[in-house]
Amino acid sequence: MKFQERIKELRIQKNMSQMELSKATGLSQSAIAKWELGKTEPTATAIVVLAEFFGETTDYLLGIVE
């Protein structure tokens, strides 16, 4: 599973909109939308912020491990 699928799946599991995730993490809603669509790649810092927020490893978010 790719990052774009993982991030969307985790967000939906938490019953959050992109805007709610944006407010909770300090990341922009437009960046989250672009990541979920696979239009852009997140920075390393954004990956760490999301991993900490979701309680997952960066390797999991990146699809390296299941």
ChimeraX attribute file (.defattr): number of C-alpha atoms within 10 A of each C-alpha:
attribute: neighborCount
match mode: 1-to-1
recipient: residues
	/A:1	12
	/A:2	13
	/A:3	21
	/A:4	22
	/A:5	17
	/A:6	16
	/A:7	20
	/A:8	19
	/A:9	13
	/A:10	15
	/A:11	16
	/A:12	12
	/A:13	9
	/A:14	11
	/A:15	11
	/A:16	14
	/A:17	13
	/A:18	20
	/A:19	15
	/A:20	13
	/A:21	19
	/A:22	17
	/A:23	12
	/A:24	12
	/A:25	15
	/A:26	12
	/A:27	16
	/A:28	13
	/A:29	17
	/A:30	12
	/A:31	17
	/A:32	22
	/A:33	17
	/A:34	14
	/A:35	18
	/A:36	20
	/A:37	13
	/A:38	14
	/A:39	10
	/A:40	13
	/A:41	16
	/A:42	15
	/A:43	9
	/A:44	9
	/A:45	9
	/A:46	16
	/A:47	19
	/A:48	16
	/A:49	16
	/A:50	21
	/A:51	18
	/A:52	13
	/A:53	12
	/A:54	14
	/A:55	9
	/A:56	13
	/A:57	16
	/A:58	18
	/A:59	13
	/A:60	15
	/A:61	23
	/A:62	18
	/A:63	15
	/A:64	12
	/A:65	10
	/A:66	8
